[in-house]
Amino acid sequence: MYKVAIVGYGNIGKYAYEAVKAAPDMELAGVVRRPDSLGKPVPIELKEVPIVSHIRELKEVDVALLCTPTRSVEEYGRDILELGINTVDSFDIHEKIVALRNSFQKSGEKGNSVAVIAAGWDPGSDSMIRSMFEFMAPKGITYTNFGPGMSMGHSVAVKAISGVKDALSMTIPTGTGVHRRLVYVELEANVNSKVVEDTILNDPYFINDETKVFFVDDVKALIDMGHGVLMERKGVSGDTHNQLLTFEMRINNPALTAQIMVASARASFKQKPGAYTMIEIPIIDYLYGDRDDLISRLV
């Protein structure tokens, strides 16, 4: 049984708890929360679970699920990897993934541990589908269309802005991999909305997309965790043109992210020390069960 710690207990952390409890080869070692959260009421499902402010306070941990905002993943991950504990995160800033991999590679080698990075659904499982599309039709173009739905990473980025009480970022596909961001913001009292809007529009999460900001009285009344993706590739296999490949799913965003992180935690124990994206790991390593049985059933 792998002993799993959940670091952070927001949307993904809560679904990670469910996914760990359902996994036949895992047990929950405890939950790591910010010190300012420890004095607050404990969620009922965690009444019998050790809750600490640092992973060192837990007795035994094999792997940590970093259910933290993307921008704090590297800070938490380096420390935990160097303690000799595997990590899994759902880091989602695509252009910074290689840099994170290089950073965690050093920490993993130092701690004799493994990091599986960017292990959500995009980047993550969608990256695996895009890779399959490319070897099936090596020449061509793949369009990844997200939504419509709530983007957790974008929403968290807005919530981190000073003066923002709550926020929701919706991703609206306009076709051929182009997206519009609709951002709904609930402000603290006496906050300059123009300053907040300018900060959002210039944030790396939003600067490359058409983004519209709306100020509302109650963000919670708008939240729906549903999301989805439609990937399409038109390409060439050998000399044969017009190969049309399509993948589509409609999902609960944090629930799927957490489930993929748990599968990646399982896969982490089958890799050499270092850092890996999901496309670098054999698919069978994510699955629970006897290897021959899995091959017999799935191949």
Residue pairs with C-beta under 8 A, 6 or more apart in sequence:
1 25
1 26
1 27
2 25
2 26
2 27
2 62
2 63
2 265
2 266
2 269
3 26
3 27
3 28
3 29
3 60
3 61
3 62
3 63
4 20
4 26
4 27
4 28
4 29
4 61
4 62
4 63
4 64
4 65
4 262
4 265
5 28
5 29
5 30
5 31
5 32
5 55
5 58
5 61
5 63
5 64
5 65
5 85
6 13
6 16
6 17
6 20
6 28
6 30
6 31
6 32
6 64
6 65
6 67
7 13
7 31
7 32
7 55
7 64
7 65
7 66
7 67
7 68
7 76
7 80
8 32
8 33
8 66
8 67
8 68
8 69
9 17
9 31
9 33
9 37
9 43
9 46
9 67
10 67
11 152
11 225
11 253
11 254
12 67
12 90
12 152
12 254
12 257
12 258
12 261
13 31
13 65
13 67
13 258
14 43
14 254
15 252
15 254
15 255
15 257
15 258
15 259
16 65
16 67
16 258
16 261
16 262
17 28
17 31
17 45
17 46
18 255
18 258
19 255
19 258
19 259
19 261
19 262
20 26
20 27
20 28
20 65
20 262
21 28
23 262
23 266
23 288
24 288
25 266
25 288
26 262
26 265
26 266
28 49
29 50
29 58
29 59
29 60
29 61
29 62
30 49
30 50
30 51
30 52
30 57
30 58
30 61
31 46
31 49
31 50
31 51
31 52
32 51
32 52
32 53
32 54
32 55
32 58
32 64
33 51
33 52
33 53
34 53
35 53
38 51
38 53
42 51
50 57
50 58
50 59
52 58
55 61
55 64
55 80
55 83
55 85
56 83
61 85
62 85
62 86
62 269
63 85
63 86
63 87
63 88
63 265
63 268
63 269
64 76
64 80
64 85
64 86
64 87
64 88
65 87
65 88
65 89
65 258
65 261
65 262
65 265
66 73
66 76
66 77
66 80
66 87
66 88
66 89
66 90
67 90
67 258
67 261
68 76
68 89
69 153
69 156
69 157
69 160
70 90
70 91
70 92
70 93
70 153
70 156
70 157
71 157
71 160
73 89
73 91
73 100
73 117
74 100
74 103
74 104
76 87
77 87
77 89
77 104
77 107
77 115
78 103
78 104
78 107
80 87
80 113
81 87
81 104
81 107
81 108
81 110
81 111
81 113
81 115
82 107
82 110
82 111
82 113
83 111
83 113
84 111
84 112
84 113
85 111
85 113
86 113
86 114
86 115
86 116
86 265
86 268
86 269
87 104
87 113
87 114
87 115
87 116
87 268
88 115
88 116
88 119
88 261
88 262
88 264
88 265
88 268
89 115
89 116
89 117
89 118
89 119
89 261
90 118
90 119
90 120
90 124
90 257
90 260
90 261
91 97
91 100
91 117
91 118
91 123
92 118
92 120
92 122
92 123
92 153
93 153
93 204
93 205
94 123
97 117
97 118
97 123
97 277
100 117
100 118
100 275
101 117
101 275
101 276
101 277
102 275
103 275
104 115
104 117
104 274
104 275
105 115
105 274
105 275
107 113
107 115
107 275
108 114
108 115
108 273
108 274
108 275
109 273
109 274
111 273
112 273
113 273
114 268
114 269
114 271
114 272
114 273
114 274
114 275
114 276
115 268
115 274
115 275
115 276
116 264
116 265
116 267
116 268
116 271
116 275
116 276
116 277
116 278
116 281
117 275
117 276
117 277
118 124
118 127
118 277
118 278
119 260
119 261
119 264
119 277
119 278
120 256
120 257
120 260
120 261
121 229
121 251
121 253
121 256
121 257
121 260
122 144
122 146
122 229
123 277
123 278
124 257
124 260
124 278
125 260
125 278
126 144
126 229
126 231
127 277
127 278
127 279
128 278
128 279
128 283
129 231
129 247
130 142
130 144
130 231
131 279
133 142
133 231
133 233
133 235
133 245
133 247
134 142
134 233
134 235
136 233
136 235
136 237
136 243
136 245
137 233
137 234
137 235
137 236
137 237
137 243
137 245
138 235
138 236
138 237
139 235
139 236
140 233
140 234
140 235
140 236
140 243
141 233
141 234
141 235
142 231
142 232
142 233
142 235
143 175
143 176
143 177
143 231
143 232
143 233
144 177
144 229
144 230
144 231
145 173
145 175
145 176
145 177
145 179
145 229
145 230
145 231
145 232
146 171
146 173
146 179
146 227
146 228
146 229
147 170
147 171
147 172
147 173
147 179
147 227
147 228
147 229
148 170
148 171
148 172
148 173
148 228
149 170
149 171
149 224
149 226
149 227
149 228
149 253
150 168
150 169
150 170
150 171
150 223
150 224
150 225
150 226
150 227
150 253
151 169
151 170
151 171
151 181
151 227
151 253
152 253
152 254
152 257
153 205
154 169
154 171
154 181
154 183
154 205
154 206
155 167
155 168
155 169
157 169
157 203
157 205
157 206
158 164
158 167
158 169
158 183
158 185
158 200
158 203
159 166
159 167
161 167
161 196
161 199
161 200
163 187
163 188
163 191
163 192
163 195
163 196
164 185
164 186
164 187
164 188
164 191
164 196
165 186
165 187
165 188
165 219
166 185
166 186
166 219
166 220
167 183
167 184
167 185
167 186
167 219
168 183
168 184
168 219
168 222
168 223
169 181
169 182
169 183
169 184
169 205
170 181
170 182
170 183
170 184
171 179
171 180
171 181
171 227
172 179
172 180
172 181
172 182
173 179
173 230
174 180
178 209
179 209
179 210
180 209
180 210
180 211
180 212
181 206
181 209
181 210
181 211
181 212
182 211
182 212
182 214
183 200
183 206
183 211
183 212
183 213
183 214
184 214
184 215
184 216
184 219
184 222
185 193
185 196
185 200
185 213
185 214
185 215
185 216
185 219
186 215
186 216
186 217
186 218
186 219
187 193
187 196
187 215
193 215
196 213
197 213
200 206
200 211
200 213
201 207
201 211
201 213
216 222
225 252
225 253
225 254
225 255
226 250
226 251
226 252
226 253
227 250
227 251
227 252
227 253
228 248
228 249
228 250
228 251
229 247
229 248
229 249
230 246
230 247
230 248
231 245
231 246
231 247
231 248
232 244
232 245
232 246
233 243
233 244
233 245
233 246
234 242
234 243
234 244
234 245
235 243
235 245
236 243
237 243
260 278
263 286
263 287
264 278
264 281
264 286
266 285
266 286
266 287
266 288
267 281
267 285
267 286
270 281
270 282
270 285
271 281
271 285
284 291
284 294
284 295
287 294
